[in-house]
Amino acid sequence: MLNKNSVGAGFLLGSILPALSWVVFEYVLHNNAIIMDKPAVPYLIAIGLNLVLLRYCFKNKLDETANGVMMFTFAFMLVVFLFKIYTR
């Protein structure tokens, strides 16, 4: 099982906010939002939320969890960047 302060828990926590952001912008708003003319905005919002989570983890001395959140956030940014380059 995952410890409260582990890289795996941070990786899992770091994946929740981008997944939630994707669901909200893809299925709930579905081009009805004003910001949808800029396709990277939902991902930037998800990254910003992950940074808030990262700050919370570091403030509460959950260093391993913060490392997991940071790793997922950087991997997520890389994937979004690569998909945005190759879809042009």
N, C-alpha and C positions, 0 to 999 in steps of 0.2 A: 504494500500500500504506500501511497505517497505521504511523506512527512509534511508537516506544516512548513518547514523551511528546507525545501529541496528544489533542485533545478527542474525536476519533472513537474512539480506543482506550479512553479513559475511559468513553465512552458505552457501548461494547461490554462492557467489564469490569463496568460498573454494572448491566447488564441480566442478567448471568449468575446472580448470587445470587438476585434475585427470581424468575427463571424456575425455578431449581433448587428454591427454597422452595415455589413453587406446585406443581411436579410432585410433590415429596415429600408435601405435605399433601393434595393432591387425589387422587393415584393410589396412592401407597404406603400412607399411613395411612388414608385414606378413612373418616373419622368414627370411627376406632378410638382416636384420641388423646384424652386427658383434656381438652386445651385446645380441642378442636373445638367446644365449646359457645359459644366466643367467636370469631366468624368473622373478626375482623380480626387475630387473633394471628399467623397465618402471615405476613401482610404486615408487621407490626411487627418480626418476627424478621428478615425480609429487609432492611428498612430499617436495623436495627441492624447487620447484617452489612456492609451498604454503608458504614456509618459507620466500621467497623473498616478496610475497604478504603480509605476516604478518608483516614483517619489514616496508614495505611501510605504512601500516595502523597505526602502532604505531608511526611512524615518523610524520604522518600528524594528530595526535591526534584523530584518529578514533578508540577509545578503544573498543566500543561495537562491531564494525565490526571485529576488530582483535580477539576479544573473539569468535565470530562465526567462523572465519577462523580456529582458534586454535582448537575449538571443533570438527569441521569437519575433520581436519587433524589427530587428535588423534583417532577419530572413524574410519577413513579410514585406519590408520596404524593397528589398532586392527583387523579390518576385513581382511586385507591382511595377517596379521600374522596368524589368525585362519585358513584361507583358505590354506595357505602354509603348516600348520601343518597337517590338515586333508586330504590333497590330497596326502600325502606321503604314 
